[in-house]
Amino acid sequence: MKPETTRLVNVSAKYETVKERVIDVPEHTVWKKGKSPYATESEVDASGDILCKVKFPRVFG
């Protein structure tokens, strides 16, 4: 029987460029004071102010 041997083989390195889009600010919604003569009860807070739900898109950095 043949004894165990070790052999080193040179292999060329393979590189690739990967581009990623990183989210800086996630999508979110905020209630802001607004004006509407047709506001429903659900759009008016306890202080009597009219609130509008504003959706902000995500921002990529």
Secondary structure, 3 states (H helix, E strand, C coil): CCCCCCCCCCCCCCCCCCCCCCEEECCEEEEEEECCCCCCHHHECCCCCEEEEEEECCEEC
